Amino acid sequence: MTPHELSPWSMFLSADPLVKAVMVGLVFASLLTWTVFLAKSAQLFLARRGLHDALARVIGTRTLTEAQLAAGRGDNLAASFVVAAIDEVRMSSDGTAQGITARTASRFADIVRAEARSARAGMGVLAMIGSTAPFVGLFGTVWGIMNSFIGISKAQTTNLAVVAPGIAEALLATAFGLAAAIPAVIVYNHLGRVTKGYLDLVVRASGAVTRLLSRDLDRNHGAAVVRRAE
């Protein structure tokens, strides 16, 4: 057998149908890994940039009304926090400051949890690929080697020229498994760090709007005290 016949493509074409199916599945898993990487990277980059810009504007305001104008109507969490706080103040006009703060905090927690789920969506696929791809590749290798030994038995020879191609084809499945698993693990860890940084920014935005709410409630309470004194 010539070296050309032992090229990866030739070994793939010569492999058992089940081993071929395993390798095709692992190639698909690898493509899925890079698709998730590109999609999540773009999603988190745009979300982080939008929230960072909106938060910078909100931090410089003094009231929730000013913050609503500063945050704009864009799709960012800062605007969502401000709208949630204003809605709660409007709906609880007769409530106490402590009650309004507690209910607003509950709304903020729901927003943060929903954003965390959105930010982590798709990462479970990476974890699954990273943990199972090596074993799927190993299954293909075991199956291929079994067939190779069956072929050796039928040929009744242990000549390396006869044994090597079949074993090489089987081992190719393990290489495919590792090629799919290693990037999946690296991408999963990278996106985990990026997601954590983004969610920290989300928490900062929640805290900034909470402080604005507290200031507004204090001003309203002070104004009410003054009116009663008059």
Secondary structure, DSSP 8 states (H G I E B T S, - for coil): --GGGGSHHHHHHHS-HHHHHHHHHHHHHHHHHHHHHHHHHHHHHHHHHHHHHHHHHHHT-SSHHHHHHHHTTSS-HHHHHHHHHHHHHHHTTTS-HHHHHHHHHHHHHHHHHHHHHHHHTTHHHHHHHHHHHHHHHHHHHHHHHHHHHHHHHHHT---HHHHHHHHHHHHHHHHHHHHHHHHHHHHHHHHHHHHHHHHHHHHHHHHHHHHHHHHHHHHHHHHHHHHHH-
